Amino acid sequence: MERVRIGVIGGSGLYDMPGLTGREEITLDTPFGAPSDRFIVGTLSGKRIAFLARHGRGHRYMPTELNFRANIYAMKLLGVERIISVSAVGSLKEELAPLDVVLPDQFVDRTCGRVSTFFGDGIVVHISFADPVCPELIDHVQRASYNAGIKAKRGGTYVCIEGPAFSTKAESNLYRSWGMDVIGMTNLQEAKLAREAEICYVTIALVTDYDCWHDSHDAVTADMIISNLQKNCLAAQSIIAQAVKDMNEVRGCQCGEALKYALITDRTAIPERARKRLECIVGKYLE
């Protein structure tokens, strides 16, 4: 299988990647089960990419049902080194209006017991996660947004909640008091697992509405949100196409060595089953 270095994860409303030529659908299995859907591999802006619909085509999986480990592990199997993730979010700040594009650089986890590590069962790793988004990749996507004629706000904190219900007003106002910028249900686990897999990661957060704290919240309808999703997805597609076109082949960041000093377990004490399960992620450190 030809190695694919760029991965795209499409969120709500983005279930395919228009403009992708030479398309091939690939079914992958992993030690953690099946990914959300078949991968669509093809050429975009002159480079090979792998696209995955996070919720499955037709939006079949809730955030609480997503197999994040399988999705990121499968990206690693394909040879992916950079992931551009697209997500619909609610705004927690007046200045971030519906249809705005945000590139968050921090996350806060408010999920309840989701598995967000490949490790355990005989192998212990503690990654550095102070800066959860690849600085090189977020710079690149910000430039691509500008070159595509789309204004993207750089920076901010994405609070990841469990769902599938949206927040209460009390919770929404609590997150605002903490200084959170946008709210969603998926990206924290992806970011952690991508770091463990030594894959660069960035989120393109597409604001569909103000969260329930806002006075205008009661006037929001499903039709309005769907309309905003469709408009946002067109913006995301333009940014991704530009980012892929301008992307260098060689990474200059430290994401590719995230596990270099993170593996705590004595190599001689690692069970063979753990070695086999995580060969594509940690194998180079066990030779």
HELIX and SHEET records of a PDB file:
HELIX    1   1 PRO A   63  GLU A   65  5                                   3    
HELIX    2   2 PHE A   68  LEU A   78  1                                  11    
HELIX    3   3 PRO A  135  ASN A  147  1                                  13    
HELIX    4   4 LYS A  169  SER A  177  1                                   9    
HELIX    5   5 ASN A  187  GLU A  196  1                                  10    
HELIX    6   6 HIS A  217  ALA A  219  5                                   3    
HELIX    7   7 ALA A  222  ASP A  246  1                                  25    
HELIX    8   8 CYS A  255  GLU A  257  5                                   3    
HELIX    9   9 ARG A  267  ALA A  269  5                                   3    
HELIX   10  10 GLU A  272  ARG A  277  1                                   6    
HELIX   11  11 GLU A  279  VAL A  282  1                                   4    
HELIX   12  12 GLY A  283  TYR A  285  5                                   3    
SHEET    1   A 8 THR A  21  ILE A  26  0                                        
SHEET    2   A 8 PHE A  39  LEU A  44 -1                                        
SHEET    3   A 8 LYS A  47  ALA A  53 -1                                        
SHEET    4   A 8 ILE A   6  GLY A  10  1                                        
SHEET    5   A 8 ARG A  82  SER A  91  1                                        
SHEET    6   A 8 VAL A 182  GLY A 184 -1                                        
SHEET    7   A 8 THR A 157  ILE A 161  1                                        
SHEET    8   A 8 GLN A 106  ARG A 110  1                                        
SHEET    1   B 8 THR A  21  ILE A  26  0                                        
SHEET    2   B 8 PHE A  39  LEU A  44 -1                                        
SHEET    3   B 8 LYS A  47  ALA A  53 -1                                        
SHEET    4   B 8 ILE A   6  GLY A  10  1                                        
SHEET    5   B 8 ARG A  82  SER A  91  1                                        
SHEET    6   B 8 CYS A 200  TYR A 210  1                                        
SHEET    7   B 8 VAL A 101  LEU A 103 -1                                        
SHEET    8   B 8 ALA A 152  ARG A 154  1                                        
END                                                                             
